[in-house]
Amino acid sequence: MANKKTNQKTIIVGLIAALIFVVLGVTVFSYALETFDVKAEELGAQEHQIWTAPFADYTVGGSDSQWIALAVGVTATLLLFGVGFGVAKVLKKRGKQ
């Protein structure tokens, strides 16, 4: 049972760490959102779109609010965690059979 408890703690700590990185990314490091675009223009690189993202440049249209960016980041992190956790559970069940 101790192993299961350790795994649960590891998962919770990892999820909390991911959410902290989202908060830091949105609030502290978001002042330089266009750094790569600026450098690419300076070097003469051109963009060739191969896929259309649902949220262009990781933003929600018509809003520049940090609160909305934070909500999108937290929601995406939790969604990815849920999908990954679900896939892990399915694979674990298949491994036992």
ChimeraX attribute file (.defattr): number of C-alpha atoms within 10 A of each C-alpha:
attribute: neighborCount
match mode: 1-to-1
recipient: residues
	/A:1	5
	/A:2	7
	/A:3	8
	/A:4	9
	/A:5	10
	/A:6	11
	/A:7	11
	/A:8	12
	/A:9	12
	/A:10	12
	/A:11	14
	/A:12	12
	/A:13	12
	/A:14	13
	/A:15	15
	/A:16	12
	/A:17	12
	/A:18	16
	/A:19	18
	/A:20	13
	/A:21	15
	/A:22	21
	/A:23	19
	/A:24	13
	/A:25	15
	/A:26	19
	/A:27	14
	/A:28	11
	/A:29	11
	/A:30	12
	/A:31	10
	/A:32	8
	/A:33	11
	/A:34	11
	/A:35	9
	/A:36	10
	/A:37	13
	/A:38	11
	/A:39	11
	/A:40	13
	/A:41	11
	/A:42	9
	/A:43	9
	/A:44	9
	/A:45	10
	/A:46	9
	/A:47	9
	/A:48	6
	/A:49	7
	/A:50	6
	/A:51	6
	/A:52	7
	/A:53	9
	/A:54	9
	/A:55	9
	/A:56	9
	/A:57	10
	/A:58	11
	/A:59	15
	/A:60	14
	/A:61	9
	/A:62	6
	/A:63	10
	/A:64	10
	/A:65	10
	/A:66	13
	/A:67	13
	/A:68	14
	/A:69	21
	/A:70	18
	/A:71	14
	/A:72	16
	/A:73	20
	/A:74	18
	/A:75	13
	/A:76	13
	/A:77	15
	/A:78	15
	/A:79	12
	/A:80	12
	/A:81	16
	/A:82	12
	/A:83	11
	/A:84	12
	/A:85	13
	/A:86	12
	/A:87	12
	/A:88	12
	/A:89	12
	/A:90	11
	/A:91	11
	/A:92	11
	/A:93	10
	/A:94	9
	/A:95	8
	/A:96	6
	/A:97	5
